[in-house]
Amino acid sequence: MIRRARIERKLTTQELADRAGISRGLVQRIEKGDPACAIGAFFEVAAIVGVRLFNADHATLSTAISANNAMLALLPKSVRPPLPR
């Protein structure tokens, strides 16, 4: 949900990391759901991109996760610069 919100707001991982005062790698780990991430960093990133972590029931979260997975399936896995000719 955080990654989707970041992409919708047209933020790069580095821009989000700069706003949150954390490293780009930590943002990437948060987006992947790494349980070893500091909870404070997780909350800060979620607040910046506007993801509500509380006050959502199970049905709302399930719908958001399904929409997130559908959206991410449409995005390329990676973007590579064109090769020089």
Biotite code that builds the C-alpha atoms (Angstrom):
import biotite.structure as struc

atoms = struc.array([
    struc.Atom([0.000, 0.000, 0.000], chain_id="A", res_id=1, res_name="MET", atom_name="CA", element="C"),
    struc.Atom([2.873, 2.346, 0.756], chain_id="A", res_id=2, res_name="ILE", atom_name="CA", element="C"),
    struc.Atom([4.563, 1.650, -2.560], chain_id="A", res_id=3, res_name="ARG", atom_name="CA", element="C"),
    struc.Atom([1.343, 2.219, -4.476], chain_id="A", res_id=4, res_name="ARG", atom_name="CA", element="C"),
    struc.Atom([0.710, 5.496, -2.649], chain_id="A", res_id=5, res_name="ALA", atom_name="CA", element="C"),
    struc.Atom([4.296, 6.612, -3.339], chain_id="A", res_id=6, res_name="ARG", atom_name="CA", element="C"),
    struc.Atom([3.944, 5.842, -7.039], chain_id="A", res_id=7, res_name="ILE", atom_name="CA", element="C"),
    struc.Atom([0.575, 7.625, -7.225], chain_id="A", res_id=8, res_name="GLU", atom_name="CA", element="C"),
    struc.Atom([2.197, 10.704, -5.705], chain_id="A", res_id=9, res_name="ARG", atom_name="CA", element="C"),
    struc.Atom([5.039, 10.448, -8.228], chain_id="A", res_id=10, res_name="LYS", atom_name="CA", element="C"),
    struc.Atom([7.716, 10.209, -5.560], chain_id="A", res_id=11, res_name="LEU", atom_name="CA", element="C"),
    struc.Atom([10.929, 8.265, -6.013], chain_id="A", res_id=12, res_name="THR", atom_name="CA", element="C"),
    struc.Atom([12.216, 6.100, -3.193], chain_id="A", res_id=13, res_name="THR", atom_name="CA", element="C"),
    struc.Atom([15.017, 8.638, -2.685], chain_id="A", res_id=14, res_name="GLN", atom_name="CA", element="C"),
    struc.Atom([12.587, 11.564, -2.448], chain_id="A", res_id=15, res_name="GLU", atom_name="CA", element="C"),
    struc.Atom([10.473, 9.677, 0.099], chain_id="A", res_id=16, res_name="LEU", atom_name="CA", element="C"),
    struc.Atom([13.585, 8.712, 2.053], chain_id="A", res_id=17, res_name="ALA", atom_name="CA", element="C"),
    struc.Atom([14.749, 12.345, 2.128], chain_id="A", res_id=18, res_name="ASP", atom_name="CA", element="C"),
    struc.Atom([11.359, 13.529, 3.397], chain_id="A", res_id=19, res_name="ARG", atom_name="CA", element="C"),
    struc.Atom([11.279, 10.838, 6.094], chain_id="A", res_id=20, res_name="ALA", atom_name="CA", element="C"),
    struc.Atom([14.917, 11.329, 7.070], chain_id="A", res_id=21, res_name="GLY", atom_name="CA", element="C"),
    struc.Atom([15.826, 7.687, 6.429], chain_id="A", res_id=22, res_name="ILE", atom_name="CA", element="C"),
    struc.Atom([17.870, 5.784, 3.857], chain_id="A", res_id=23, res_name="SER", atom_name="CA", element="C"),
    struc.Atom([16.582, 4.758, 0.444], chain_id="A", res_id=24, res_name="ARG", atom_name="CA", element="C"),
    struc.Atom([17.296, 1.130, 1.323], chain_id="A", res_id=25, res_name="GLY", atom_name="CA", element="C"),
    struc.Atom([15.064, 1.358, 4.397], chain_id="A", res_id=26, res_name="LEU", atom_name="CA", element="C"),
    struc.Atom([12.210, 2.725, 2.259], chain_id="A", res_id=27, res_name="VAL", atom_name="CA", element="C"),
    struc.Atom([12.655, -0.224, -0.103], chain_id="A", res_id=28, res_name="GLN", atom_name="CA", element="C"),
    struc.Atom([12.604, -2.666, 2.815], chain_id="A", res_id=29, res_name="ARG", atom_name="CA", element="C"),
    struc.Atom([9.466, -1.021, 4.232], chain_id="A", res_id=30, res_name="ILE", atom_name="CA", element="C"),
    struc.Atom([7.745, -1.329, 0.843], chain_id="A", res_id=31, res_name="GLU", atom_name="CA", element="C"),
    struc.Atom([8.652, -5.019, 0.715], chain_id="A", res_id=32, res_name="LYS", atom_name="CA", element="C"),
    struc.Atom([7.201, -5.572, 4.182], chain_id="A", res_id=33, res_name="GLY", atom_name="CA", element="C"),
    struc.Atom([10.421, -6.415, 5.983], chain_id="A", res_id=34, res_name="ASP", atom_name="CA", element="C"),
    struc.Atom([9.423, -7.049, 9.623], chain_id="A", res_id=35, res_name="PRO", atom_name="CA", element="C"),
    struc.Atom([12.883, -6.002, 10.855], chain_id="A", res_id=36, res_name="ALA", atom_name="CA", element="C"),
    struc.Atom([12.257, -2.336, 9.948], chain_id="A", res_id=37, res_name="CYS", atom_name="CA", element="C"),
    struc.Atom([11.865, 0.144, 12.780], chain_id="A", res_id=38, res_name="ALA", atom_name="CA", element="C"),
    struc.Atom([8.184, 0.726, 13.453], chain_id="A", res_id=39, res_name="ILE", atom_name="CA", element="C"),
    struc.Atom([8.719, 4.477, 13.744], chain_id="A", res_id=40, res_name="GLY", atom_name="CA", element="C"),
    struc.Atom([10.197, 4.643, 10.245], chain_id="A", res_id=41, res_name="ALA", atom_name="CA", element="C"),
    struc.Atom([7.278, 2.591, 8.951], chain_id="A", res_id=42, res_name="PHE", atom_name="CA", element="C"),
    struc.Atom([4.753, 4.993, 10.507], chain_id="A", res_id=43, res_name="PHE", atom_name="CA", element="C"),
    struc.Atom([6.630, 8.043, 9.224], chain_id="A", res_id=44, res_name="GLU", atom_name="CA", element="C"),
    struc.Atom([6.716, 6.770, 5.633], chain_id="A", res_id=45, res_name="VAL", atom_name="CA", element="C"),
    struc.Atom([3.047, 5.757, 5.768], chain_id="A", res_id=46, res_name="ALA", atom_name="CA", element="C"),
    struc.Atom([2.068, 9.205, 7.060], chain_id="A", res_id=47, res_name="ALA", atom_name="CA", element="C"),
    struc.Atom([4.041, 10.994, 4.334], chain_id="A", res_id=48, res_name="ILE", atom_name="CA", element="C"),
    struc.Atom([2.332, 9.095, 1.512], chain_id="A", res_id=49, res_name="VAL", atom_name="CA", element="C"),
    struc.Atom([-1.071, 9.225, 3.189], chain_id="A", res_id=50, res_name="GLY", atom_name="CA", element="C"),
    struc.Atom([-1.596, 5.560, 4.016], chain_id="A", res_id=51, res_name="VAL", atom_name="CA", element="C"),
    struc.Atom([-3.838, 5.079, 7.049], chain_id="A", res_id=52, res_name="ARG", atom_name="CA", element="C"),
    struc.Atom([-2.559, 2.214, 9.162], chain_id="A", res_id=53, res_name="LEU", atom_name="CA", element="C"),
    struc.Atom([-5.353, 2.270, 11.712], chain_id="A", res_id=54, res_name="PHE", atom_name="CA", element="C"),
    struc.Atom([-9.119, 2.690, 11.663], chain_id="A", res_id=55, res_name="ASN", atom_name="CA", element="C"),
    struc.Atom([-9.581, 0.282, 8.775], chain_id="A", res_id=56, res_name="ALA", atom_name="CA", element="C"),
    struc.Atom([-11.574, -2.910, 9.049], chain_id="A", res_id=57, res_name="ASP", atom_name="CA", element="C"),
    struc.Atom([-10.560, -6.236, 7.532], chain_id="A", res_id=58, res_name="HIS", atom_name="CA", element="C"),
    struc.Atom([-12.765, -5.825, 4.445], chain_id="A", res_id=59, res_name="ALA", atom_name="CA", element="C"),
    struc.Atom([-11.299, -2.387, 3.692], chain_id="A", res_id=60, res_name="THR", atom_name="CA", element="C"),
    struc.Atom([-7.748, -3.678, 4.031], chain_id="A", res_id=61, res_name="LEU", atom_name="CA", element="C"),
    struc.Atom([-8.486, -6.724, 1.854], chain_id="A", res_id=62, res_name="SER", atom_name="CA", element="C"),
    struc.Atom([-9.918, -4.493, -0.857], chain_id="A", res_id=63, res_name="THR", atom_name="CA", element="C"),
    struc.Atom([-6.914, -2.152, -0.681], chain_id="A", res_id=64, res_name="ALA", atom_name="CA", element="C"),
    struc.Atom([-4.454, -5.045, -0.872], chain_id="A", res_id=65, res_name="ILE", atom_name="CA", element="C"),
    struc.Atom([-6.249, -6.560, -3.872], chain_id="A", res_id=66, res_name="SER", atom_name="CA", element="C"),
    struc.Atom([-6.288, -3.203, -5.672], chain_id="A", res_id=67, res_name="ALA", atom_name="CA", element="C"),
    struc.Atom([-2.622, -2.728, -4.805], chain_id="A", res_id=68, res_name="ASN", atom_name="CA", element="C"),
    struc.Atom([-1.642, -6.120, -6.210], chain_id="A", res_id=69, res_name="ASN", atom_name="CA", element="C"),
    struc.Atom([-3.638, -5.502, -9.393], chain_id="A", res_id=70, res_name="ALA", atom_name="CA", element="C"),
    struc.Atom([-1.963, -2.117, -9.898], chain_id="A", res_id=71, res_name="MET", atom_name="CA", element="C"),
    struc.Atom([1.533, -3.432, -9.223], chain_id="A", res_id=72, res_name="LEU", atom_name="CA", element="C"),
    struc.Atom([1.001, -6.302, -11.675], chain_id="A", res_id=73, res_name="ALA", atom_name="CA", element="C"),
    struc.Atom([0.643, -3.716, -14.441], chain_id="A", res_id=74, res_name="LEU", atom_name="CA", element="C"),
    struc.Atom([3.899, -1.955, -13.620], chain_id="A", res_id=75, res_name="LEU", atom_name="CA", element="C"),
    struc.Atom([7.223, -3.146, -15.030], chain_id="A", res_id=76, res_name="PRO", atom_name="CA", element="C"),
    struc.Atom([9.497, -5.016, -12.648], chain_id="A", res_id=77, res_name="LYS", atom_name="CA", element="C"),
    struc.Atom([12.346, -2.648, -13.499], chain_id="A", res_id=78, res_name="SER", atom_name="CA", element="C"),
    struc.Atom([13.139, 0.117, -15.908], chain_id="A", res_id=79, res_name="VAL", atom_name="CA", element="C"),
    struc.Atom([16.437, 0.091, -17.722], chain_id="A", res_id=80, res_name="ARG", atom_name="CA", element="C"),
    struc.Atom([17.883, 2.948, -19.719], chain_id="A", res_id=81, res_name="PRO", atom_name="CA", element="C"),
    struc.Atom([18.140, 2.296, -23.461], chain_id="A", res_id=82, res_name="PRO", atom_name="CA", element="C"),
    struc.Atom([21.472, 0.946, -24.652], chain_id="A", res_id=83, res_name="LEU", atom_name="CA", element="C"),
    struc.Atom([23.680, 3.434, -26.485], chain_id="A", res_id=84, res_name="PRO", atom_name="CA", element="C"),
    struc.Atom([23.827, 2.878, -30.220], chain_id="A", res_id=85, res_name="ARG", atom_name="CA", element="C"),
])
